Amino acid sequence: MDCPDPLLPYFAGYPPDLLAGAASMLRQGTLLDTLSRRHGPPHDLRTDGALYGYVIQIKSRYLRNADPLSRVTYDNRLHAVRNALGMHTAVSRVQGGRLKAKREIRVAGLFRDVPEPLLRMIVVHELAHLKERSHDKAFYALCRHMEPAYHQLEFDARLWLTAIEHRP
């Protein structure tokens, strides 16, 4: 389903009345300010090491029994339109007589400059993929378990992406 408003490419399937308010704020130039007031200033997790610590803290609280992560990094090659906002990968290799798996999470580099709740939404999404591969009911239930406001934050992340793409 395509989005009826060309200004809002990330919103296919959302109700038109909800999109009308977003499009109005975008046209008035108030969308980014509104999101900043709602979620606060950009977080201070600038390095891959800081991001790794943040992700491990959330993982250890909600997914103790999930496979360990070998790497968490910002990836400037990920792009919201061409790929995704984050990725999780699992690489298996035979070392000696044993099979070793390494799991990684990559977060789009543009998330270095968002408020912490929006970064948390991406992290929760990628961590949920450690347990649930597909975007089904169980996946979103796990996302809501880790972040009760998950769906609102996902919507706000879409708004934020739209606002920065239309900045003068």
The 8 nearest C-alpha neighbors of each residue, nearest first, counted from 0:
[[1, 11, 12, 2, 3, 10, 13, 8],
 [2, 0, 11, 3, 12, 8, 10, 4],
 [1, 3, 11, 4, 10, 8, 0, 7],
 [4, 2, 1, 5, 11, 15, 7, 8],
 [3, 5, 6, 2, 7, 8, 22, 18],
 [6, 4, 7, 8, 3, 2, 1, 22],
 [7, 5, 4, 8, 22, 161, 25, 165],
 [8, 6, 5, 4, 9, 10, 161, 2],
 [7, 9, 10, 5, 6, 2, 11, 4],
 [10, 8, 7, 157, 11, 161, 2, 158],
 [9, 11, 8, 13, 2, 7, 12, 157],
 [12, 10, 2, 1, 0, 13, 9, 8],
 [11, 13, 0, 10, 14, 2, 1, 15],
 [12, 14, 11, 10, 15, 18, 17, 2],
 [15, 13, 17, 16, 18, 12, 11, 19],
 [16, 14, 18, 17, 19, 13, 3, 12],
 [17, 15, 19, 18, 14, 20, 13, 21],
 [18, 16, 15, 19, 14, 20, 21, 13],
 [17, 19, 15, 21, 20, 16, 22, 14],
 [18, 20, 16, 22, 21, 17, 15, 23],
 [21, 19, 23, 18, 22, 17, 24, 16],
 [22, 20, 18, 24, 23, 19, 25, 17],
 [23, 21, 25, 19, 20, 24, 18, 26],
 [22, 24, 20, 26, 25, 21, 19, 27],
 [25, 23, 30, 27, 29, 21, 26, 22],
 [26, 24, 22, 28, 30, 23, 27, 21],
 [25, 27, 23, 28, 24, 22, 29, 30],
 [28, 26, 24, 25, 29, 23, 30, 22],
 [27, 29, 25, 26, 30, 24, 31, 166],
 [30, 28, 24, 32, 27, 31, 33, 25],
 [31, 29, 24, 33, 25, 32, 28, 162],
 [30, 32, 34, 33, 162, 29, 35, 159],
 [33, 31, 35, 29, 34, 30, 36, 28],
 [32, 34, 30, 36, 31, 35, 29, 37],
 [33, 35, 37, 31, 36, 32, 38, 30],
 [36, 34, 32, 39, 38, 37, 33, 40],
 [37, 35, 33, 34, 39, 38, 32, 40],
 [36, 38, 34, 35, 39, 33, 32, 40],
 [39, 37, 35, 36, 114, 34, 116, 40],
 [38, 40, 35, 36, 114, 37, 41, 34],
 [39, 41, 114, 35, 42, 38, 113, 115],
 [42, 40, 114, 113, 112, 115, 43, 39],
 [41, 43, 115, 114, 44, 113, 40, 112],
 [42, 44, 45, 41, 111, 115, 112, 49],
 [45, 43, 49, 50, 42, 46, 111, 47],
 [44, 46, 43, 111, 49, 47, 50, 42],
 [47, 45, 49, 48, 44, 50, 73, 72],
 [46, 48, 72, 50, 49, 51, 73, 71],
 [49, 47, 51, 46, 50, 52, 72, 71],
 [48, 50, 52, 46, 44, 51, 47, 53],
 [49, 51, 47, 53, 48, 52, 44, 54],
 [52, 50, 48, 71, 54, 49, 53, 47],
 [53, 51, 55, 49, 50, 54, 56, 48],
 [54, 52, 50, 56, 51, 55, 49, 57],
 [53, 55, 51, 57, 56, 52, 58, 50],
 [56, 54, 58, 52, 57, 53, 59, 51],
 [55, 57, 53, 59, 54, 58, 52, 60],
 [58, 56, 60, 54, 55, 59, 61, 53],
 [59, 57, 55, 62, 61, 60, 56, 54],
 [58, 60, 63, 56, 57, 62, 61, 55],
 [59, 61, 57, 58, 62, 56, 63, 55],
 [60, 62, 58, 59, 63, 57, 145, 144],
 [63, 61, 58, 65, 64, 59, 60, 57],
 [62, 64, 59, 65, 61, 58, 60, 66],
 [63, 65, 62, 66, 67, 59, 61, 58],
 [66, 64, 62, 63, 67, 129, 130, 58],
 [65, 67, 64, 68, 129, 102, 63, 101],
 [68, 66, 65, 69, 102, 101, 64, 63],
 [69, 67, 102, 70, 103, 66, 101, 71],
 [68, 70, 102, 101, 103, 67, 71, 104],
 [69, 71, 103, 68, 104, 72, 102, 51],
 [72, 70, 104, 51, 103, 105, 47, 50],
 [73, 71, 47, 105, 74, 106, 70, 104],
 [72, 74, 106, 108, 105, 107, 47, 75],
 [73, 75, 108, 107, 76, 106, 77, 105],
 [76, 74, 108, 77, 107, 73, 109, 78],
 [75, 77, 74, 78, 107, 108, 82, 73],
 [78, 76, 107, 75, 74, 82, 83, 84],
 [77, 79, 82, 81, 80, 83, 76, 84],
 [78, 80, 83, 84, 82, 81, 77, 107],
 [81, 79, 78, 82, 83, 9, 84, 77],
 [82, 80, 78, 79, 83, 77, 84, 76],
 [83, 81, 78, 79, 80, 77, 84, 85],
 [82, 84, 79, 85, 78, 77, 81, 80],
 [85, 83, 107, 79, 106, 78, 77, 86],
 [84, 86, 106, 83, 105, 107, 121, 125],
 [87, 85, 105, 104, 106, 125, 88, 83],
 [86, 88, 104, 103, 125, 105, 89, 85],
 [89, 87, 103, 102, 90, 104, 86, 101],
 [88, 90, 102, 101, 103, 100, 91, 87],
 [89, 91, 101, 100, 102, 88, 92, 99],
 [92, 90, 100, 99, 101, 89, 98, 93],
 [93, 91, 99, 98, 94, 100, 90, 97],
 [92, 94, 98, 97, 99, 95, 96, 91],
 [95, 93, 97, 96, 98, 92, 99, 91],
 [94, 96, 97, 93, 98, 92, 99, 91],
 [95, 97, 94, 93, 98, 99, 92, 91],
 [98, 96, 94, 95, 93, 99, 92, 100],
 [97, 99, 93, 92, 94, 91, 100, 96],
 [100, 98, 92, 91, 93, 97, 101, 94],
 [101, 99, 91, 90, 92, 89, 102, 98],
 [102, 100, 90, 89, 69, 91, 103, 99],
 [101, 103, 89, 68, 88, 69, 90, 100],
 [102, 104, 70, 88, 87, 71, 68, 69],
 [105, 103, 87, 71, 86, 70, 88, 72],
 [104, 106, 72, 86, 85, 73, 71, 74],
 [107, 105, 85, 73, 74, 84, 108, 72],
 [106, 108, 77, 74, 84, 109, 85, 73],
 [109, 107, 75, 73, 74, 110, 111, 106],
 [108, 110, 111, 107, 112, 75, 113, 78],
 [111, 109, 112, 108, 113, 107, 118, 106],
 [112, 110, 109, 108, 45, 113, 44, 42],
 [111, 113, 110, 41, 109, 42, 114, 45],
 [114, 112, 41, 110, 111, 115, 117, 42],
 [113, 115, 41, 42, 40, 116, 117, 39],
 [114, 116, 42, 118, 117, 119, 113, 41],
 [117, 115, 119, 118, 114, 120, 38, 152],
 [118, 116, 120, 119, 115, 114, 156, 152],
 [119, 117, 115, 121, 120, 116, 110, 122],
 [118, 120, 116, 122, 117, 121, 123, 115],
 [119, 121, 117, 123, 118, 122, 124, 149],
 [122, 120, 124, 118, 119, 123, 125, 85],
 [123, 121, 119, 125, 124, 120, 126, 118],
 [122, 124, 126, 120, 121, 125, 119, 142],
 [125, 123, 121, 127, 122, 126, 120, 142],
 [124, 126, 122, 128, 127, 123, 87, 121],
 [125, 127, 123, 128, 129, 124, 122, 58],
 [128, 126, 124, 129, 125, 130, 131, 123],
 [127, 129, 131, 132, 130, 125, 126, 124],
 [128, 130, 127, 126, 131, 65, 132, 66],
 [131, 129, 128, 127, 132, 65, 126, 138],
 [132, 130, 128, 138, 133, 127, 129, 137],
 [131, 133, 128, 130, 134, 129, 138, 127],
 [134, 132, 135, 131, 138, 128, 137, 136],
 [135, 133, 138, 139, 132, 136, 131, 137],
 [134, 136, 138, 137, 133, 139, 131, 132],
 [135, 137, 139, 138, 140, 134, 141, 133],
 [138, 136, 140, 135, 139, 141, 131, 134],
 [139, 137, 135, 141, 131, 136, 140, 134],
 [138, 140, 142, 141, 136, 137, 143, 135],
 [139, 141, 137, 143, 142, 138, 136, 144],
 [140, 142, 144, 138, 139, 143, 137, 127],
 [141, 143, 139, 145, 144, 140, 146, 123],
 [144, 142, 147, 146, 140, 145, 141, 149],
 [143, 145, 141, 142, 146, 147, 140, 61],
 [144, 146, 142, 143, 141, 61, 147, 123],
 [145, 147, 143, 149, 148, 144, 142, 123],
 [146, 148, 143, 149, 144, 145, 142, 150],
 [149, 147, 146, 151, 150, 152, 143, 153],
 [148, 150, 152, 146, 147, 143, 151, 153],
 [151, 149, 153, 152, 148, 154, 143, 147],
 [152, 150, 154, 153, 148, 149, 155, 156],
 [153, 151, 155, 149, 154, 150, 156, 117],
 [152, 154, 150, 156, 151, 155, 149, 157],
 [155, 153, 151, 157, 152, 156, 150, 158],
 [154, 156, 158, 152, 157, 153, 159, 151],
 [157, 155, 159, 153, 158, 154, 117, 152],
 [158, 156, 154, 160, 155, 159, 9, 161],
 [159, 157, 155, 161, 156, 160, 162, 154],
 [158, 160, 156, 162, 161, 157, 155, 163],
 [161, 159, 157, 163, 162, 158, 156, 164],
 [160, 162, 158, 164, 159, 163, 157, 165],
 [161, 163, 159, 165, 164, 160, 31, 158],
 [164, 162, 166, 165, 160, 161, 159, 31],
 [163, 165, 161, 162, 166, 160, 159, 167],
 [164, 166, 162, 163, 167, 161, 25, 6],
 [167, 165, 163, 164, 162, 28, 31, 161],
 [166, 165, 164, 163, 28, 162, 25, 26]]
